[in-house]
């Protein structure tokens, strides 16, 4: 029983970290209808730079780096959208070609990290990385708790931004009806750029937070991108709230699965659930079926 | 249309000899330049990657369904063959067929849920499967399987000379290419192309989209399984899950396919012979200092091609050839054995209506007013919106039925229910007395219900002739027959001058005629036409009307949705008025257009009163 409680708590902690990353993916998908396969690679890049290297070079705390990553990756995301993805979007079969292109891009990010900073697994060594609180019989890691709190602030900020600012509202409008937006004088390219940038910035910050308690390597993105995708599918593809719930569920399933199967098969359990969902409810938990014509 | 054997043999030679020649020449060049084992290995890899990419190309390039989890099949083939060899002593020559079967069966299970998804969901969904299987294999202690050495020799597929593997790989490649060439010329290939461009339209034209995709998927998978097995035996002593289930496999295959050109026969071969040696040489040169350099080559090539040359190398070459061909005034690109050149030139003659003189599709013996189609008590709602409520209509054979009603009245929904795109919540649709409400559009098309769409749904990248052929394939499985039907239909519809132009460049009028031609080529008994006059001028409206009337005179029942009431009235035998999902008027055109309900629905209550007073 204690074991189960412990697993649910750590499932929630892991799940929220997935939720943050998945929210960025869902935002990009919801607005631009593209699947960003390089999404997790951006998070991994943020784990190295600024998180790992700022700590190594100047002793900057990873939680401060997370704050630095937000604007840094916002700019990087904006440039990626305007310089690469914009060239493909809107053409015929652009859904597939953007997917393939971002896959190529993730390959580049991963391998440049490999060449630049070696393939050795890295770990952040800060006091809070290993320290824990004991609540009853449940152990709660410090770094994960701080990450959870910051993640909640981040998600709250994202919703505020989308609902309260002009540009946020423009993003939501563009997700609904891009053509209508264009007629209303909204610059779609700029809006798409900001949406993509926002998605990447959120994800990169989430990556920094994740790095405070998890070891990582250049190809870590490969192992989480499909988890993120599963979260988004569970949440019904286009909804950010859905992706958050999806991420949370995935985290809990992943942790609880160790009650049933070996720990090396954790992700297998996650993907099985994902496949099951595809069979039974492809529109996700919150999603609606689309009209055909 | 004659189908003489000599001509057939001639095209057979024309179709397949380039593959044979390319593979023989490729093999000979390889033997000459491959002086050491290192070069031989690289050549082996070129052929293997070319073959793997070509197999992938069937479902992903031709069918447009990009399988990100393709390594699943490579891995299944490799593992099945190696495990059978190791534990059961089954020779790999037999084992590869078990490997292919395993990959094919796995593909059916993967395809069942995922092939229903839209293309990019499908792409990412398939990637979950290798991620499920490979940790399970690791967990079972199979992450490294040593291929037992059973002495050099034919039966164990173990050779000292790498060139033997090269020969095997060349044969594999040649077989794969020959299969693709065969597909390109067949109904299956045309249908795949149609699905890639417009799934809805393909379904409506009698293509069983799901089954066609599934067949292509299983074929791609089985070939991938064979290649995986040969790859394992030729290049590995130790089979690891990473080597055959790794993400790098799909990345390279995608890269090679995109750079060469998706859905082209020669693209993968050309791109593999550039990218594979380049990657291997760079890896040998800089790999120690920069371990990811090979993947950077593939990634960069992928991105650069997508941005600057989306059709790929071969796509660009064939565009150039086509362009030059046209400049020289050559014959059309599509040529079939025994087909005559569509020589007659001349614009689509707008002044004259196309002559439609089909022999009646159905025997219209005696009961002229026998209903061919009956809609009984159909209801359909979307969420809280009732699009149709209890609509019943009887449609007599060989007549023109006009359906009018304001926007949102449920007209298109009614069409979608009749031809299977939507399932009704309640009610029946009887076609020749049989309930068809739960059949799919492609089944209905083959039964004899064809349609055109409100927003034209044509296969943009196919030629006009190919578009019409897709319709003709609904009843004819041979390409030659479909070609003949398509040409005949095009002649009747006066569409011959643009037969070999891509559909994307057509005018609105031509697009409408194309959609009608394509629907007629399916040999329908009932034709559903959704707003054929939208976007046309009054003169053209009347001409469309004449065409529809001519079609109905050949025995085909025509149901038209139209807002241009004055043109519709001229041709309709019967009319039905819909408003807010209800049938509000029915009868002769005169009756319906003077019906108070209809006047109110179109013009408001004020006009209804005025009309009543007058």
Interface residues (C-beta under 8 A of the other chain):
Chain A: X35 X37 X84 X87 X88 X91 X92 X93 X95 X96 X97 X99 X100 X101 X103 X104 X105 X107 X108 X110 X111 X112 X114 X115 X119 X218 X222 X226 X229 X230 X233 X237 X262 X264 X265 X267 X268 X271 X272 X274 X275 X278 X279 X282 X288 X291 X292 X293
Chain B: X64 X66 X68 X112 X113 X114 X116 X117 X118 X119 X120 X121 X123 X124 X125 X127 X128 X129 X131 X132 X135 X136 X138 X139 X200 X247 X251 X254 X255 X258 X290 X291 X292 X293 X295 X296 X298 X299 X300 X302 X303 X306 X307 X310 X382 X383 X412 X416 X421 X422 X453 X460 X461
